[in-house]
Amino acid sequence: MEAVNRGVSERLTVLTLNEGSSSLKFGLYAAGSGAAALLAEGAVDTSPGHDESFDRIEAALGGVRPGAIGHRIVHGGPDLFEPALIDAAVIAKLEAATDFAPLHGPAALALIRAAAERYPELPQVACFDTGFHAHLPDVAAVLPIPKALRSAGIRRYGFHGLSCQSIVHQLGSALPDRLIIAHLGSGASVTAVRAGRSVDTSMGLTPSGGVVMATRAGDLDPGVLLYLMRVRGMDAGAIEALVDGQSGMLGISGRSGDLRRLHAAGDADAALAIAIFCRSVAKQIAAMMAALGGADLIVFTGGIGEHDGAVRDAIRADLAWAGPVATQVLPSREGEQIARGAAAALGVFMVHKGWPMLREPDND
């Protein structure tokens, strides 16, 4: 046991990668012993093959070479929840999981392969957005479909788990028993946390469900999809494009899914899109209150949650019936959480294998 403690107490320089639809967020952390100190961070445009992206990241790091790479992975499927050292077996499971996350999975795999080509000597660790929700109780995890389909991995997975873990970490000793986390960005979800563990969350099998989002419909009557198939002749690809990329606040407003543009527009459709978004978040927060038997604290995080006071006020107004509930704004520190997860996974692995302890690499 002493060897394990020594191993993970050493600091490892971890480069974290968090890919979005058009940009790649990165961070460099000195991580170990459950802590992660930020050394540098930024974002670069994604490029074909990622070569230019890595060039820009290396320029921003000023020649500092990482000792490991940690990736945010949206969906690990039914088998991957805890941070995992990426090897051939993990790659195979990630490839299978693309069935659950066709928008995110292939892009994550492409980035992993590009990083392996760029840094063949570095270990890579996958950290999963579903991990925080791995132990949802059955009343939350089981979807109302035939039981036989569970064997195919169809369940509520939940997402934004790295963000939720970072909020729990930030609260530390001030963590309340009944916490609700509203991660509000272009993707948005609401999670109920009891004593630090996820007990319910708004997203389901995929990141498409739950609240109305920038371009995603969120929860939608399945009859709408059946109508589109039966009457409009739409296939799976067309429906996926509709519910993930053409709906939400973009679909309602006919203008944009970006709340900053909608606030500035000032027309009726833009105002309606904002109102529907706020109401859908408030409804999900109320649902999480039901799951927890009330709430001691609501934390707003994510780009919208952190920076849009008008949206927070509208959501609070919709929840006035619940009486005084403390609210707080905290930053989503996904990169820091990835760094902690990667260092822990590599520390356990290296000590188990009898390898040398984790150390920061020399930067000659």
Buried (B, 14 or more C-beta within 10 A) or exposed (E): EEEEEEBBBBBBBBBBBBBBEEBBBBBBBBBBBEBBEBBBBBBBEBBEEBEEBBEBBBEBBEEBBBBBBBBBBBBBBBBBBEBBBBEEEBBEBBEBBBEBBBBBBEBBBBBBBBBBEBBEEBBBBBBBBBBBBBEBEEEBBBEEEEEEEBEEBBBBBBBBBBBBBBBBBBBEEEBBBBBBBBBBBBBBBBBBBBEBBBBBBBBBBBBBBBBBBBBBBBBBEEEEBEEBBEEEEBEEEBBBEBBBBBBBBBBBBEBBBBBEEBBEBEEEBBBBBBEBBBBBBBBBBBBBBEBBEEBEBBBBBBBBBBBBEEBBEBBBEBBEEBEEBEBBEBBBBBBBBBBBBBBBBBBBBBBEEEEEBBEBBEEE
